[in-house]
Amino acid sequence: MPLHNRLKEHRARLGVNQQELGRMAGVSRQTISQIERGDYSPSVTLALKLARLCGVTVEDIFSYEEDE
């Protein structure tokens, strides 16, 4: 999948678990887990919310690389 993320790193820096970050973002723990594993691409709204919660830009968490 061409969308890569560093959400787990940023979540660890905040000192919260998946359940807590999910609650803060208004989604389930499973959604956070799927994003971190790369199994789910979040909506633009959720990506912006996660970046705001982490105190970084969306680009600090998510990067897109085309497959060749």
C-alpha positions in Angstrom: 0.0 0.0 0.0 1.5 3.4 -1.0 0.3 5.2 2.1 2.8 4.9 4.9 2.5 6.2 8.5 4.3 6.9 11.7 1.3 7.0 13.9 2.6 4.5 16.3 5.7 6.6 16.9 3.7 9.7 17.5 1.3 7.9 19.8 4.2 6.5 21.8 5.6 10.0 22.1 2.2 11.2 23.6 2.3 8.3 26.0 -1.1 6.9 25.2 -2.3 3.5 24.1 -4.5 2.7 21.1 -7.6 2.8 23.2 -6.9 6.2 24.5 -5.9 7.7 21.2 -9.1 6.2 19.6 -11.2 7.8 22.4 -9.5 11.2 21.8 -10.1 10.9 18.1 -13.6 9.6 18.3 -12.8 6.2 16.7 -12.3 2.7 18.0 -9.0 1.1 19.2 -9.4 -1.2 16.2 -9.4 1.7 13.8 -6.1 3.0 15.3 -4.6 -0.4 15.1 -5.6 -0.8 11.5 -4.2 2.6 10.6 -0.9 1.8 12.3 -0.6 -1.6 10.5 -1.4 0.1 7.2 -4.6 -1.9 6.7 -6.8 1.1 6.7 -6.4 4.6 5.1 -8.1 7.2 7.3 -10.4 9.9 5.9 -8.9 13.3 5.5 -10.9 14.5 8.5 -9.5 11.7 10.7 -5.9 12.2 9.5 -6.2 15.9 10.3 -7.6 15.1 13.7 -4.9 12.7 14.5 -2.2 15.2 13.4 -3.7 17.8 15.6 -3.9 15.5 18.6 -0.2 14.6 18.1 0.8 18.2 17.6 2.3 17.7 14.2 1.3 18.1 10.5 -0.5 15.4 8.6 2.7 15.0 6.5 4.7 14.2 9.7 2.5 11.2 10.2 1.4 10.1 6.7 3.4 9.9 3.5 2.3 8.7 0.1 4.7 6.8 -2.2 3.6 5.5 -5.6 4.4 1.9 -6.4 6.5 1.5 -9.5 
